[in-house]
Amino acid sequence: MTTELPATGTTALASQAAQVLRRLALDEELKWRVPDDQVLGPLARKVARRFVAGESLTDALERAQRILADGHRVNVEYMGESCRDPQRATTETAVFLDAARLLPHGCSISLDLSHIGLAVDEELALANASRIAAATAETGREMVISAEGSDRTDAVLAVHRTLCERFDHVGITVQARLHRTSEDLRELLARPGRIRLVKGAFLEPQTIAYAREDPALAAAYVDYAEQLADSGHPCSFATHDWDLIHRIDHHLGGKGHETAPWEFETLLGLGPDRLDVMAGHGHPTREYVVFGTEWWLYVCNRLAEDPQRLLQALVDAAST
Ligand SMILES: Cc1cc2nc3c(=O)[nH]c(=O)nc-3n(C[C@H](O)[C@H](O)[C@H](O)COP(=O)(O)OP(=O)(O)OC[C@H]3O[C@@H](n4cnc5c(N)ncnc54)[C@H](O)[C@@H]3O)c2cc1C
């Protein structure tokens, strides 16, 4: 889409590398070709296994049990997005229905609407999301819709609005980096369902989003987090950023309780230390477990977020 704030030296190189990775994340040809490639596939899989629970629901279930035993809640996402085949979008939905049935108590389910039909049309996404909402309602689990690129935000919010007319357990994810979020948040606070606050992983033009390095992004995140905390609305502070976590914890008085409407949430393996510290302060905590074969976009976005992870990826790719 566009480039972000200019920077200097190694910071500039890291920033450029991050943009390349975010662009690769959205490359739908590479997403299929790399995992299938005889040489690249096995190497990329070794890199991916640091971030994903495995390729099957059974792998996710096993990981979920371990996290629950450690005292954190779990969210499970079956990865995939931009599915343009209506038949496949509906078949993929069945995996979420299995997850709704099989996941232990304490697990919620997340999904990209474009995985289950939004890349075809809104009606299909709504029909499939309604089936998952009905299944999760029946088994007493929360369901949270992920945030995708800004070109899909209107459609994602529209499907969520319709789901909220029938269900009160369907949450939504908002991106602090998008300027529109201040308005969206006002509207979302009037709907039921958990609101997950993230910085936002996608490459976006500066006309509509803060750059990752812009201090205004952290300020916006804290502002929205405080609005959510003060509202009493179910919410999730989904970040690995220690500074933000400490500031939100401070705003919450440095202590939580089991039935608090908020939770601190981190991605699998990326913030267990953050979760342990916040759990120690009494806050509800949740780890986000991803599984499936469509890990390309997810892994590219994680590598883009921290230059250290790129070096780690090189080491992981060479491991046995
Ligand atoms: C539970 C959960 C759900 C999510 N769902 C979505 C979603 O639906 N849609 C979406 O778009 N995104 C989603 N994300 C991803 C999110 O948008 C961010 O891209 C991701 O979490 C990274 O941002 P961060 O807030 O964790 O902090 P970061 O900006 O990654 O910072 C975390 C830490 O990394 C280190 N760090 C960061 N940058 C550098 C650097 N350049 N050099 C050295 N160290 C660095 C710092 O120590 C910092 O404290 C989700 C994240 C979580 C945790």
The ligand as a Gaussian input file, in Angstrom:
#p B3LYP/6-31G(d) Opt

LIG

0 1
 C       -4.197000     -11.637000      21.223000
 C       -3.820000     -10.882000      20.011000
 C       -4.698000     -10.861000      18.932000
 C       -4.355000     -10.146000      17.786000
 N       -5.252000     -10.051000      16.751000
 C       -4.977000      -9.224000      15.703000
 C       -5.934000      -8.979000      14.699000
 O       -7.048000      -9.506000      14.721000
 N       -5.602000      -8.147000      13.675000
 C       -4.370000      -7.508000      13.613000
 O       -4.134000      -6.722000      12.711000
 N       -3.442000      -7.751000      14.568000
 C       -3.704000      -8.576000      15.603000
 N       -2.761000      -8.781000      16.551000
 C       -1.370000      -8.311000      16.319000
 C       -1.197000      -6.888000      16.766000
 O       -1.913000      -6.014000      15.918000
 C        0.275000      -6.478000      16.729000
 O        0.708000      -6.538000      15.390000
 C        1.176000      -7.352000      17.562000
 O        0.586000      -7.706000      18.780000
 C        2.497000      -6.599000      17.858000
 O        2.238000      -5.430000      18.565000
 P        2.415000      -5.350000      20.151000
 O        1.332000      -4.475000      20.660000
 O        2.418000      -6.709000      20.724000
 O        3.747000      -4.668000      20.429000
 P        5.114000      -4.546000      19.590000
 O        5.079000      -3.276000      18.842000
 O        5.424000      -5.790000      18.819000
 O        6.089000      -4.432000      20.782000
 C        6.318000      -5.522000      21.680000
 C        7.734000      -5.529000      22.142000
 O        8.553000      -5.931000      21.017000
 C        9.752000      -5.232000      21.056000
 N        9.941000      -4.547000      19.751000
 C        8.991000      -4.077000      18.941000
 N        9.519000      -3.533000      17.840000
 C       10.849000      -3.651000      17.975000
 C       11.938000      -3.284000      17.209000
 N       11.784000      -2.664000      16.010000
 N       13.171000      -3.565000      17.649000
 C       13.352000      -4.202000      18.832000
 N       12.351000      -4.584000      19.620000
 C       11.114000      -4.315000      19.205000
 C        9.680000      -4.246000      22.181000
 O       10.380000      -4.820000      23.254000
 C        8.228000      -4.157000      22.561000
 O        8.037000      -3.962000      23.933000
 C       -3.093000      -9.476000      17.716000
 C       -2.239000      -9.499000      18.813000
 C       -2.587000     -10.184000      19.951000
 C       -1.653000     -10.162000      21.108000

